[in-house]
Amino acid sequence: MTSSNIVTRRVPLRQHDQLVREGLQPVLARLCAARGISRRGEIDNALSGLIPPSELLHAERAASLLADAIETGKRMLIVADYDCDGATACALGVRALAALGGDVGYLVPNRFEHGYGLTPEIVALAAGSKPDLLITVDNGIASVEGVEAARRLGIEVIVTDHHLPGPELPRASAIVNPNQPGCGFPSKSLAGVGVMFYVVLALRAEMRRRERFTGKREPVLADLLDLVALGTIADVVPLDFNNRVLVSQGLRRIRAGRMQEGVRALFAVAGRDPSRASAFDLGFLLGPRLNAAGRLADMSLGIELLVTDDRGRALDIARRLDDLNRERRAIEADMQSQADDLLSRLSVGDSSSISLYDPSWHQGVIGILAGRVKDRYHRPTFAFAPGAEGEIRGSGRSISGLHLRDALDLVTKLEPGLLLRFGGHAAAAGATLGATDFPRFKEAFEAVARKLLLPEQLARTVQTDGSLETAYLNLGLAQLLEEQIWGQGFPQPLFCDEFEVLGQRVVGEKHLKLKLARGGRSIEAMRFNALDPLPSPVRAAYRLSVNEFNGAHNLQLVIEHWEGIGA
């Protein structure tokens, strides 16, 4: 594992002082200023602060087409992706279009049979239910051939997506994607579910213009924000202001008990209280359980969970997803062990990337494996597993400084014809190769990574928010921070201080429970999934957490990184 340097974020004093003047708690003001916030309004997260749908290119065109389809009774079919973002976007679309009077169904590709996106094969499958209009969610921007196949069959297509486009756009009736050429939408970080939410907002506005709600109650689309929050956090998109509003509003509704029955059931099987819901719950507890359907079985199960209003059925499905998630974790642990064995024979320190392949690996879990290896070794990582006949499929995760999809684009220029298919984001991407081409890919990806990454970018740094005054080491601040929205691009607060280690013992076989002292106070702390004993004194990077036990709430520090004093 690479070593870490603990560094402190810079706090712009002018912004900090302005936030304090506007009434923000001093520590929160410091944290927000360090994350680019300059006025309190940027964290108030009111729905009125959302960028209007009219600014999203072609959202109004898509809305007009959907309104026409509803008025004429056309059959609409949503084509989803098989991850949490795709599932939530699909469920949101089904619920919203049905509430607005649409005849709507859905179809989700099976990861193992159909691959990703609106392929000609999926169009052929969809044609069996005789749709007039296909709506892609969280996919479609690269589906040039699939859209042509639909057009030949006389089926219209609306693409809603957030992935980066390739050199050619599909000839769809409307494309709604903040990352397409010519779109001036200020938030390029919408998740797929966020894009679909904007489309249905635009549709409701269009139906208002057409006076379709005269004498009727309008659907309250804000009631779907729990789905938007779940998909946005699970897809690890940057939490810019617009996304923080969406997530904050979704969490607010969940905490108030207003959520889809499927979301309620996921909290139940995860053993978490929705009234204290956090972004952590969505990203690390609910998201993985929903994703388990797409990874090991069929995401139709996950979508069914999110569209049912039957509480008993939702609980039954959530329990099945919980079982699948346990199976996924067992498969992942076995693959991690094999990956560690492979890595033990490599000199990771000399490389700028990691590429792994094992013919026994499970295609549904390689993305998680790549993420774990990337986190451990701080290298952009691809993990491959067998795909369709004669192919292997890889999933990649990257570090700051290397845009993964752009890197794959450079691989195709370096080795024309090597990548059969590829796509993705800055932080995550996928690629398909011929079964014998892994060595070529490994070499080409390493050459690209070596060219793009500077040596200092390969040295892991742990960014912290510096020292926390002893007076603020309390439950109140931990609870205040827990209420805020933290995530990708708006990282959870991490403080750094020196402590005496008064005691430490192993709990649950793989965690360290610690008793620390600082400024004359003793404080409980945990170091999860690590057994290496801490020296005393120690310099530790830690976050504040609320430990709930037997109905009592207490402050607990969670140690993320440490170094010996003088190290």
C-alpha positions as CSV (number, residue, x, y, z in Angstrom):
1,M,0.0,0.0,0.0
2,T,1.3,3.5,-0.8
3,S,2.1,5.8,2.1
4,S,0.1,9.0,2.7
5,N,1.1,12.5,3.4
6,I,-1.4,14.4,5.6
7,V,-2.0,17.9,4.3
8,T,-4.3,20.8,5.3
9,R,-6.8,22.5,3.0
10,R,-6.5,26.2,2.5
11,V,-9.3,28.3,4.0
12,P,-9.9,31.6,2.2
13,L,-10.3,34.0,5.2
14,R,-12.5,36.5,3.4
15,Q,-15.1,33.8,2.5
16,H,-14.8,32.3,6.0
17,D,-15.5,35.7,7.7
18,Q,-18.4,36.4,5.4
19,L,-20.0,33.1,6.3
20,V,-19.6,33.7,10.0
21,R,-21.1,37.2,9.6
22,E,-24.1,35.5,7.8
23,G,-24.6,33.4,11.0
24,L,-22.9,30.1,10.1
25,Q,-21.5,28.1,12.9
26,P,-17.7,28.9,12.9
27,V,-16.4,25.4,12.2
28,L,-19.0,24.9,9.5
29,A,-18.0,28.3,8.1
30,R,-14.4,27.1,7.9
31,L,-15.3,23.8,6.2
32,C,-17.6,25.5,3.7
33,A,-15.0,28.2,2.8
34,A,-12.4,25.6,2.2
35,R,-14.8,23.9,-0.2
36,G,-15.4,27.0,-2.3
37,I,-18.6,28.3,-0.6
38,S,-18.6,32.1,-0.4
39,R,-22.1,32.9,0.9
40,R,-24.6,31.1,3.0
41,G,-27.2,30.9,0.3
42,E,-25.0,28.3,-1.4
43,I,-25.7,25.8,1.4
44,D,-29.3,26.6,2.1
45,N,-30.3,24.0,-0.4
46,A,-33.8,25.3,-1.1
47,L,-35.6,23.9,-4.1
48,S,-36.1,27.4,-5.4
49,G,-32.3,27.5,-5.9
50,L,-32.4,24.8,-8.6
51,I,-31.3,25.8,-12.1
52,P,-34.5,25.9,-14.2
53,P,-35.2,23.1,-16.7
54,S,-35.4,25.6,-19.5
55,E,-31.6,25.9,-19.3
56,L,-31.1,22.2,-20.1
57,L,-30.7,21.9,-23.9
58,H,-33.6,20.1,-25.6
59,A,-35.4,19.4,-22.2
60,E,-38.4,21.4,-23.5
61,R,-38.3,19.6,-26.9
62,A,-38.4,16.2,-25.1
63,A,-41.2,17.5,-22.9
64,S,-43.2,18.5,-26.0
65,L,-42.7,15.1,-27.5
66,L,-43.7,13.4,-24.3
67,A,-46.8,15.6,-23.9
68,D,-47.8,14.7,-27.4
69,A,-47.3,11.0,-26.7
70,I,-49.5,11.2,-23.5
71,E,-52.2,13.1,-25.4
72,T,-52.4,10.6,-28.2
73,G,-52.1,7.5,-26.0
74,K,-48.8,6.3,-27.4
75,R,-47.0,3.4,-25.7
76,M,-43.8,4.6,-24.0
77,L,-41.0,2.3,-23.0
78,I,-38.1,3.4,-20.7
79,V,-34.8,1.6,-21.5
80,A,-32.7,1.7,-18.3
81,D,-29.2,1.0,-17.2
82,Y,-28.4,-1.7,-14.7
83,D,-26.8,0.3,-11.9
84,C,-28.4,2.3,-9.1
85,D,-28.5,5.5,-11.1
86,G,-30.2,3.8,-14.0
87,A,-32.7,2.0,-11.7
88,T,-33.7,5.2,-9.8
89,A,-33.9,7.1,-13.1
90,C,-36.2,4.4,-14.6
91,A,-38.4,4.2,-11.5
92,L,-38.7,8.0,-11.4
93,G,-39.6,8.0,-15.1
94,V,-42.2,5.3,-14.7
95,R,-43.8,6.9,-11.7
96,A,-43.8,10.4,-13.1
97,L,-45.0,9.6,-16.6
98,A,-47.8,7.3,-15.2
99,A,-48.9,10.1,-12.8
100,L,-49.0,12.5,-15.7
101,G,-51.3,10.1,-17.6
102,G,-48.8,8.2,-19.7
103,D,-48.9,4.6,-20.9
104,V,-45.4,3.6,-19.8
105,G,-43.4,0.4,-19.2
106,Y,-39.7,-0.3,-18.8
107,L,-37.0,-2.6,-20.0
108,V,-33.5,-3.0,-18.5
109,P,-30.7,-4.8,-20.3
110,N,-29.2,-7.8,-18.6
111,R,-25.5,-7.0,-18.0
112,F,-24.5,-10.5,-19.0
113,E,-26.7,-11.1,-22.0
114,H,-27.1,-7.7,-23.6
115,G,-24.3,-5.5,-22.5
116,Y,-24.7,-1.7,-21.9
117,G,-27.0,0.8,-23.5
118,L,-29.6,0.9,-26.3
119,T,-28.0,-1.7,-28.6
120,P,-29.8,-3.0,-31.7
121,E,-30.4,-6.2,-29.8
122,I,-32.2,-4.3,-27.0
123,V,-34.3,-2.5,-29.7
124,A,-35.3,-5.8,-31.1
125,L,-36.3,-7.0,-27.7
126,A,-38.2,-3.8,-27.0
127,A,-40.1,-4.0,-30.3
128,G,-41.8,-7.1,-28.9
129,S,-44.0,-4.9,-26.7
130,K,-44.8,-2.6,-29.6
131,P,-43.7,0.8,-28.2
132,D,-44.2,4.0,-30.1
133,L,-41.5,5.8,-28.2
134,L,-38.3,4.6,-26.4
135,I,-36.8,6.8,-23.6
136,T,-33.3,6.0,-22.5
137,V,-32.2,6.8,-19.0
138,D,-28.6,6.9,-17.9
139,N,-27.5,5.7,-21.3
140,G,-28.0,6.3,-25.0
141,I,-25.6,9.1,-25.8
142,A,-23.3,6.5,-27.5
143,S,-26.1,4.4,-29.0
144,V,-25.8,5.5,-32.6
145,E,-26.6,2.0,-34.0
146,G,-29.4,1.3,-31.5
147,V,-31.2,4.6,-32.4
148,E,-30.9,3.8,-36.1
149,A,-32.3,0.3,-35.5
150,A,-35.3,1.9,-33.7
151,R,-35.8,4.5,-36.5
152,R,-35.9,1.7,-39.1
153,L,-38.8,0.1,-37.1
154,G,-40.6,3.4,-36.9
155,I,-40.0,3.8,-33.2
156,E,-39.1,7.3,-31.9
157,V,-36.3,7.7,-29.4
158,I,-35.6,10.3,-26.7
159,V,-32.2,10.0,-25.1
160,T,-31.7,11.2,-21.6
161,D,-28.1,10.6,-20.4
162,H,-25.2,12.3,-18.6
163,H,-22.2,10.4,-19.9
164,L,-19.7,12.1,-22.2
165,P,-20.6,11.9,-25.9
166,G,-18.4,10.3,-28.5
167,P,-17.5,11.9,-31.9
168,E,-21.0,11.1,-33.3
169,L,-24.4,11.7,-31.7
170,P,-27.3,9.4,-32.3
171,R,-30.1,10.7,-34.5
172,A,-32.7,10.7,-31.8
173,S,-35.8,12.8,-31.8
174,A,-34.4,14.6,-28.7
175,I,-31.2,14.3,-26.7
176,V,-31.1,15.7,-23.2
177,N,-27.6,15.5,-21.7
178,P,-25.8,18.4,-20.0
179,N,-22.5,17.2,-21.4
180,Q,-23.6,17.3,-25.1
181,P,-22.1,19.9,-27.4
182,G,-24.0,23.2,-27.2
183,C,-25.6,22.7,-23.9
184,G,-25.0,25.6,-21.6
185,F,-26.5,24.1,-18.5
186,P,-24.3,25.3,-15.6
187,S,-24.3,21.9,-13.7
188,K,-22.5,19.3,-15.9
189,S,-22.5,16.9,-13.0
190,L,-26.2,15.8,-13.0
191,A,-26.6,12.0,-12.6
192,G,-28.8,10.1,-15.0
193,V,-31.6,10.3,-12.5
194,G,-31.1,14.1,-12.2
195,V,-31.4,14.5,-16.0
196,M,-34.7,12.4,-16.0
197,F,-36.0,14.5,-13.1
198,Y,-35.4,17.7,-15.1
199,V,-37.2,16.1,-18.1
200,V,-40.3,15.4,-16.1
201,L,-40.2,18.9,-14.6
202,A,-40.1,20.3,-18.1
203,L,-43.0,17.9,-19.1
204,R,-45.2,19.1,-16.2
205,A,-44.5,22.7,-17.2
206,E,-45.4,21.9,-20.8
207,M,-48.7,20.2,-19.7
208,R,-49.4,23.3,-17.6
209,R,-49.0,25.4,-20.8
210,R,-51.4,23.1,-22.5
211,E,-53.9,23.5,-19.6
212,R,-54.0,19.7,-19.0
213,F,-54.4,20.1,-15.2
214,T,-57.6,22.2,-15.3
215,G,-59.8,20.9,-12.5
216,K,-57.3,18.2,-11.7
217,R,-54.6,17.9,-9.0
218,E,-51.1,18.2,-10.4
219,P,-48.7,15.4,-9.5
220,V,-46.2,16.5,-6.8
221,L,-42.9,15.6,-8.5
222,A,-40.9,16.7,-5.5
223,D,-42.2,13.5,-3.9
224,L,-39.7,11.6,-6.2
225,L,-36.7,13.4,-4.8
226,D,-35.8,10.4,-2.5
227,L,-35.0,8.6,-5.8
228,V,-33.0,11.5,-7.1
229,A,-30.9,11.7,-3.9
230,L,-30.3,7.9,-3.9
231,G,-29.2,7.7,-7.6
232,T,-27.1,10.9,-7.4
233,I,-25.1,9.8,-4.3
234,A,-24.8,6.1,-5.5
235,D,-23.4,7.3,-8.9
236,V,-20.6,9.3,-7.1
237,V,-21.1,12.4,-9.3
238,P,-19.6,15.7,-8.0
239,L,-21.9,17.4,-5.5
240,D,-22.0,20.8,-7.0
241,F,-24.6,23.3,-5.7
242,N,-27.4,22.0,-7.9
243,N,-26.8,18.3,-6.9
244,R,-26.5,19.3,-3.2
245,V,-30.0,20.9,-3.5
246,L,-31.4,17.7,-5.0
247,V,-29.7,15.4,-2.5
248,S,-30.6,17.6,0.5
249,Q,-34.3,17.9,-0.5
250,G,-34.4,14.1,-1.0
251,L,-32.9,13.4,2.4
252,R,-35.2,15.9,4.0
253,R,-38.2,14.0,2.7
254,I,-36.7,10.6,3.7
255,R,-36.1,11.9,7.3
256,A,-39.7,13.1,7.4
257,G,-40.9,9.6,6.5
258,R,-41.9,10.6,2.9
259,M,-40.3,8.1,0.6
260,Q,-41.1,5.3,-1.9
261,E,-41.9,2.0,-0.2
262,G,-38.8,0.4,-1.8
263,V,-36.5,3.1,-0.3
264,R,-38.2,2.5,3.1
265,A,-37.6,-1.3,2.7
266,L,-33.9,-0.8,1.9
267,F,-33.5,1.2,5.1
268,A,-35.2,-1.6,7.0
269,V,-33.0,-4.4,5.7
270,A,-29.9,-2.3,6.2
271,G,-31.0,-1.8,9.9
272,R,-30.9,2.0,9.6
273,D,-33.3,4.6,10.9
274,P,-34.7,6.8,8.0
275,S,-35.3,9.7,10.3
276,R,-31.5,10.0,10.6
277,A,-30.8,9.3,6.9
278,S,-27.5,10.6,5.6
279,A,-25.6,10.6,2.3
280,F,-23.5,7.8,3.8
281,D,-26.6,5.6,4.1
282,L,-27.5,6.2,0.5
283,G,-24.0,5.6,-0.9
284,F,-22.8,2.7,1.3
285,L,-25.9,0.9,2.5
286,L,-28.8,1.4,0.1
287,G,-26.9,1.9,-3.2
288,P,-24.9,-1.4,-2.9
289,R,-28.0,-3.4,-2.1
290,L,-29.8,-2.0,-5.1
291,N,-26.7,-2.5,-7.3
292,A,-26.4,-6.1,-6.3
293,A,-29.4,-6.9,-8.5
294,G,-27.7,-5.5,-11.6
295,R,-24.3,-7.1,-10.6
296,L,-25.4,-10.7,-9.9
297,A,-29.0,-11.1,-11.3
298,D,-31.3,-8.7,-13.2
299,M,-31.8,-5.0,-12.3
300,S,-35.5,-5.5,-13.1
301,L,-35.7,-6.7,-9.5
302,G,-34.3,-3.4,-8.2
303,I,-36.6,-1.3,-10.4
304,E,-39.6,-3.4,-9.3
305,L,-38.7,-2.6,-5.7
306,L,-38.7,1.2,-6.5
307,V,-42.0,1.2,-8.4
308,T,-44.2,-0.9,-6.1
309,D,-46.4,0.7,-3.6
310,D,-47.0,-2.5,-1.7
311,R,-45.1,-2.4,1.6
312,G,-45.0,-6.2,2.0
313,R,-43.8,-6.8,-1.6
314,A,-41.1,-4.1,-1.2
315,L,-39.8,-5.8,2.0
316,D,-39.7,-9.2,0.2
317,I,-37.7,-7.8,-2.7
318,A,-35.4,-5.8,-0.4
319,R,-34.6,-9.0,1.5
320,R,-33.8,-10.7,-1.7
321,L,-31.5,-7.8,-2.6
322,D,-29.9,-8.0,0.8
323,D,-29.1,-11.7,0.2
324,L,-27.7,-10.9,-3.3
325,N,-25.5,-8.2,-1.7
326,R,-24.1,-10.7,0.8
327,E,-23.3,-13.0,-2.1
328,R,-21.7,-10.1,-3.9
329,R,-19.5,-9.4,-0.9
330,A,-18.4,-13.0,-0.7
331,I,-17.5,-13.1,-4.4
332,E,-15.7,-9.7,-4.1
333,A,-13.7,-10.9,-1.1
334,D,-12.5,-14.0,-3.0
335,M,-11.6,-11.8,-6.0
336,Q,-9.8,-9.3,-3.8
337,S,-7.7,-12.1,-2.4
338,Q,-6.7,-13.2,-5.9
339,A,-6.0,-9.6,-6.9
340,D,-3.7,-9.2,-3.8
341,D,-1.9,-12.4,-4.9
342,L,-1.4,-11.0,-8.4
343,L,-0.2,-7.6,-7.0
344,S,2.2,-9.2,-4.6
345,R,4.2,-10.3,-7.7
346,L,4.2,-6.9,-9.2
347,S,6.2,-3.8,-8.4
348,V,3.2,-1.4,-8.1
349,G,5.5,1.5,-6.9
350,D,7.2,1.7,-10.3
351,S,4.0,1.7,-12.3
352,S,1.6,4.5,-13.1
353,S,-1.4,2.2,-13.5
354,I,-2.7,-1.3,-12.6
355,S,-4.5,-3.7,-15.0
356,L,-5.7,-7.0,-13.7
357,Y,-7.5,-10.0,-15.4
358,D,-8.5,-13.4,-14.2
359,P,-10.7,-15.8,-16.2
360,S,-12.5,-16.9,-13.0
361,W,-13.6,-13.4,-12.1
362,H,-17.3,-12.3,-12.0
363,Q,-18.2,-9.6,-14.5
364,G,-20.7,-8.0,-12.1
365,V,-18.1,-7.3,-9.4
366,I,-15.0,-6.1,-11.3
367,G,-15.9,-2.4,-10.9
368,I,-16.0,-2.7,-7.1
369,L,-12.7,-4.7,-7.3
370,A,-11.1,-2.0,-9.4
371,G,-12.2,0.7,-6.9
372,R,-10.8,-1.2,-4.0
373,V,-7.4,-1.7,-5.7
374,K,-7.4,1.9,-6.8
375,D,-8.0,3.1,-3.2
376,R,-5.4,0.8,-1.8
377,Y,-2.6,1.5,-4.2
378,H,-3.5,5.0,-5.5
379,R,-3.2,4.0,-9.1
380,P,-5.8,4.2,-11.9
381,T,-7.0,0.6,-12.1
382,F,-8.8,-1.7,-14.6
383,A,-10.1,-5.1,-13.7
384,F,-11.2,-7.5,-16.4
385,A,-13.4,-10.6,-16.5
386,P,-14.7,-12.8,-19.3
387,G,-17.5,-11.3,-21.3
388,A,-19.3,-12.5,-24.5
389,E,-17.7,-15.2,-26.5
390,G,-14.2,-14.2,-27.5
391,E,-14.3,-11.0,-25.4
392,I,-13.2,-9.7,-22.0
393,R,-14.9,-6.8,-20.2
394,G,-13.1,-4.3,-18.0
395,S,-14.2,-1.8,-15.4
396,G,-11.9,1.0,-14.4
397,R,-11.6,3.5,-11.6
398,S,-9.2,6.5,-11.6
399,I,-7.4,8.9,-9.3
400,S,-7.4,12.7,-9.5
401,G,-5.3,13.8,-12.5
402,L,-6.3,11.1,-14.9
403,H,-9.6,11.4,-16.8
404,L,-10.4,7.8,-17.5
405,R,-12.6,8.1,-20.5
406,D,-10.1,10.5,-22.1
407,A,-7.3,8.1,-21.3
408,L,-9.1,5.3,-23.1
409,D,-9.6,7.6,-26.1
410,L,-5.8,8.0,-26.1
411,V,-5.4,4.2,-25.9
412,T,-7.4,3.8,-29.1
413,K,-5.1,6.3,-30.8
414,L,-2.0,4.4,-29.6
415,E,-3.5,1.0,-30.4
416,P,-6.2,1.3,-33.1
417,G,-8.7,-1.5,-33.0
418,L,-7.7,-2.6,-29.5
419,L,-10.9,-1.4,-27.8
420,L,-14.0,-2.9,-29.2
421,R,-16.2,-0.6,-27.1
422,F,-15.5,1.9,-24.3
423,G,-17.2,4.8,-22.5
424,G,-17.6,6.4,-19.1
425,H,-16.6,9.4,-16.9
426,A,-13.5,11.0,-15.5
427,A,-13.5,8.7,-12.5
428,A,-15.0,5.5,-13.9
429,A,-15.1,3.8,-17.3
430,G,-15.6,0.5,-19.0
431,A,-13.9,-1.2,-21.9
432,T,-14.3,-4.4,-24.0
433,L,-11.4,-6.2,-25.6
434,G,-10.7,-9.3,-27.6
435,A,-10.0,-12.2,-25.2
436,T,-6.3,-12.4,-26.1
437,D,-5.7,-8.6,-26.0
438,F,-5.2,-8.0,-22.3
439,P,-1.4,-7.8,-22.5
440,R,-1.7,-5.2,-25.2
441,F,-4.2,-3.2,-23.2
442,K,-2.1,-3.3,-20.1
443,E,0.9,-2.0,-21.9
444,A,-1.0,0.8,-23.7
445,F,-2.9,1.9,-20.6
446,E,0.4,2.1,-18.7
447,A,2.0,4.2,-21.5
448,V,-1.0,6.6,-21.4
449,A,-1.1,6.8,-17.6
450,R,2.7,7.4,-17.5
451,K,2.3,10.3,-20.0
452,L,-0.7,11.9,-18.2
453,L,0.3,11.6,-14.5
454,L,3.1,13.5,-12.8
455,P,5.1,11.7,-10.1
456,E,3.6,13.9,-7.4
457,Q,0.1,12.9,-8.5
458,L,1.0,9.2,-7.8
459,A,1.9,10.1,-4.2
460,R,-1.2,9.8,-2.1
461,T,-2.1,12.9,-0.1
462,V,-4.8,12.9,2.6
463,Q,-6.5,16.3,2.6
464,T,-7.7,17.4,6.0
465,D,-9.4,20.4,7.5
466,G,-6.6,20.9,10.0
467,S,-6.9,21.0,13.8
468,L,-10.2,21.1,15.6
469,E,-10.2,23.1,18.8
470,T,-10.8,20.9,21.8
471,A,-13.9,22.9,22.7
472,Y,-15.5,21.7,19.5
473,L,-14.9,18.0,20.1
474,N,-18.5,17.4,21.1
475,L,-21.6,15.6,20.1
476,G,-23.4,18.8,19.0
477,L,-20.8,19.5,16.2
478,A,-20.9,15.8,15.2
479,Q,-24.7,16.0,14.8
480,L,-24.5,19.4,12.9
481,L,-22.0,17.9,10.4
482,E,-24.1,14.8,10.0
483,E,-27.0,16.9,8.9
484,Q,-25.0,18.4,6.0
485,I,-24.6,17.0,2.5
486,W,-21.0,15.6,1.9
487,G,-19.8,13.5,-1.0
488,Q,-17.8,13.5,-4.3
489,G,-16.4,17.0,-4.9
490,F,-17.6,18.2,-1.5
491,P,-15.7,15.9,0.8
492,Q,-16.7,14.9,4.3
493,P,-14.8,16.9,7.0
494,L,-11.6,15.3,8.1
495,F,-9.7,16.9,11.0
496,C,-6.1,16.3,12.0
497,D,-4.6,16.5,15.5
498,E,-2.1,14.8,17.9
499,F,-3.4,12.4,20.5
500,E,-2.0,10.2,23.3
501,V,-3.2,6.6,22.9
502,L,-4.4,5.5,26.3
503,G,-5.7,2.1,25.1
504,Q,-6.6,0.0,22.1
505,R,-8.2,-3.4,21.5
506,V,-9.5,-5.5,18.7
507,V,-13.3,-5.6,18.3
508,G,-15.3,-7.6,15.8
509,E,-12.1,-9.4,14.7
510,K,-11.1,-6.6,12.2
511,H,-11.5,-3.2,13.9
512,L,-9.6,-1.3,16.6
513,K,-11.4,0.4,19.4
514,L,-9.3,3.2,20.9
515,K,-9.2,5.5,23.9
516,L,-7.4,8.7,23.0
517,A,-6.5,11.8,25.0
518,R,-6.1,15.4,24.0
519,G,-6.2,18.7,25.9
520,G,-6.9,16.9,29.2
521,R,-9.9,15.0,27.7
522,S,-10.3,11.3,26.9
523,I,-12.2,10.4,23.7
524,E,-13.5,7.2,22.3
525,A,-12.4,6.3,18.7
526,M,-12.6,3.6,16.1
527,R,-10.3,2.5,13.4
528,F,-12.3,0.3,11.0
529,N,-11.0,-2.6,8.9
530,A,-7.4,-2.1,10.3
531,L,-5.6,-4.0,13.0
532,D,-2.2,-2.2,12.9
533,P,-1.7,-0.8,16.4
534,L,-1.2,3.0,16.7
535,P,1.9,4.4,18.4
536,S,1.6,7.0,21.2
537,P,1.7,9.9,20.6
538,V,0.1,9.8,17.2
539,R,-0.9,12.3,14.5
540,A,-4.3,11.2,13.3
541,A,-6.7,12.3,10.5
542,Y,-10.2,11.7,11.9
543,R,-13.9,12.5,11.4
544,L,-16.5,13.1,14.0
545,S,-19.3,10.5,14.2
546,V,-22.4,9.9,16.3
547,N,-22.2,6.5,18.0
548,E,-25.7,5.2,18.9
549,F,-25.8,2.5,21.5
550,N,-28.8,1.4,23.6
551,G,-30.6,4.5,22.7
552,A,-27.8,6.8,23.9
553,H,-25.9,9.1,21.5
554,N,-22.2,9.8,22.1
555,L,-19.3,11.4,20.2
556,Q,-16.9,8.9,18.6
557,L,-13.9,9.7,16.4
558,V,-13.3,7.6,13.3
559,I,-9.6,7.4,12.5
560,E,-9.0,7.4,8.8
561,H,-5.2,7.8,8.6
562,W,-2.4,8.2,11.0
563,E,1.4,8.8,11.2
564,G,3.9,8.7,14.1
565,I,4.9,12.0,15.5
566,G,8.1,13.1,13.7
567,A,7.3,10.8,10.8
